[in-house]
Amino acid sequence: MPGILQKITRFFSSSASQSPTQEHHQKLRLSRDQHGISRKAIDKSALDVLYELKRAGYQAYLVGGGVRDLLLGLEPKDFDIVTDAKPDEVKAVFRHRCQLIGRRFRLAHIRFGYQVVEVATFRGEDEGKERQQDKTGRLIRDNVYGSLEEDVWRRDFTVNALYYDIRDFSLVDHVNGLGDIKAGQLRLIGDPVTRYHEDPVRMIRAVRFAAKLGFNIESQSEKPLFELGHLLLDVSNARMFDEVIKLFHSGVGLAVFEKLRHYDLFKCLFPQTDQLLASELANFPRQLVIEALKSTDRRIQEDKPVNPAFLFAAFLWESMIERRQIHMEAGLTAQDAFHAATNDVIEQQVKRTAIPKRFSSQVRDIWNLQFRLSKRFGARAAQLRAHPRFRAAYDFVGIRLAAGELELAELFNWWTEYQEKDAIEQIAFANEVQQVRERKPKKSKPASRNVYRRKNRDTDGAVG
């Protein structure tokens, strides 16, 4: 972070006296040599869209997180573009490459193979039938178009309201976003309470950006976070699923989690998990969620793939175990109790965040394998290893061990060694488990009444 701040300070060195305060809303335009963003750092597909709109006679700007990350020396994941062209006009420019999406916000998606560049039209401020809010103040329709000067006030945070102009490669700042980057703070544009009511997801976006950038949340933008979490309950569960993935697959998921807990927002995403986190287990804090987030952050930082099902399995595991125990005490078999508990927990969770079926089925598999991996004798080891969810289940045992379930050490180490062997060695290794199992004396069970009668029938009917 010190190096990043030094870089931002250099941007200001030639024009610090011109830097506006947000209260004066003075526009600042930095030339190419003042801001330091190179076109070489901008994705080629995004550049193609910018140039194509320019050639068609429209204004076109790179805007938002892409510009912010370029200034901070980070590698942007997305490059969003804003223009004065209406969605239908964007469609006319790019034709078959362009797909118009959204009802609440009309957007154009320009496709380059599997890559998509998002293009939005400048938003305006005029009230009317194209801009509608519900009784809580949440925007439910917003297709009012305007100018760049209007669009800037519709953006969420000052650091996301920086515009890179393809015409002369300058950087436009209306709201002192550069000043907030230099100060390392996240500030909402406009009245924070109003802006959070317009779109409650801005609260968890504030948390995500603060964690990702290492910024503080400016005091007036921070205060409502402690008070307005209930607004998230009105956000659709499908949208909340998307936001949860962004939160915890950000590479800083653990920091995000800690901030969500600090602002009491985590309970709006995972209420069952939050309730359990408030209690201790055998006098120790519950660590499974933390270990899962550490593992996920590490994989993302190492550019390894991650699966949403793994985190959902971790977040909801202890809730499922608790429900399973309740069902078993009510008389269900272990297997039936597991299936009932799984259904209970997932049904409760989808009220807050959708879990697409392809992921919920994987969550069930990961959980189910936790009870099956110990039955690794003989041919079963190879069958378990061939299960498509084996690796995730094995990793899950690893985080349970790291979280304090020390009795899993032997099982985890066995499967670790098993995977390091070749196919012939694996057979011998699993057979050793089979032999040990067979050598163990079997516990005698009292014969049931039905077994006793069957034995008597067999004896009576035998030919002597």
Salt bridges, closest charged atoms under 4 A:
ASP48 OD2 - LYS44 NZ 3.02
GLU52 OE1 - ARG55 NH2 2.82
ASP69 OD1 - ARG68 NE 3.02
ASP69 OD2 - LYS212 NZ 3.09
GLU118 OE1 - HIS109 NE2 3.00
GLU127 OE2 - ARG131 NH1 3.05
GLU130 OE1 - ARG141 NH2 3.30
ASP134 OD2 - ARG138 NE 3.35
ASP142 OD1 - ARG131 NE 3.65
ASP142 OD2 - ARG154 NH2 2.33
ASP151 OD2 - ARG155 NE 3.01
ASP156 OD2 - ARG205 NH2 2.57
ASP165 OD2 - ARG29 NH1 3.33
ASP165 OD2 - ARG167 NH2 2.92
ASP168 OD2 - ARG29 NH1 3.90
ASP180 OD2 - ARG187 NE 3.22
GLU198 OE2 - ARG131 NH2 3.73
GLU198 OE1 - ARG195 NE 2.89
GLU198 OE1 - ARG202 NH1 3.18
ASP199 OD2 - ARG104 NH2 3.85
ASP199 OD2 - ARG239 NH2 2.89
GLU218 OE2 - ARG187 NH1 3.97
GLU227 OE2 - LYS223 NZ 3.10
GLU243 OE2 - LYS246 NZ 3.65
ASP264 OD2 - LYS267 NZ 2.99
ASP274 OD1 - ARG261 NH1 2.85
GLU291 OE2 - LYS294 NZ 3.66
GLU302 OE1 - LYS304 NZ 3.17
GLU318 OE1 - ARG286 NH1 2.51
ASP344 OD2 - ARG323 NH2 2.97
ASP344 OD2 - HIS327 NE2 2.66
ASP365 OD2 - ARG389 NE 3.85
ASP395 OD1 - ARG391 NE 3.40
GLU405 OE1 - ARG400 NH2 2.81
GLU410 OE2 - ARG376 NH2 2.92
GLU417 OE2 - LYS421 NZ 3.56
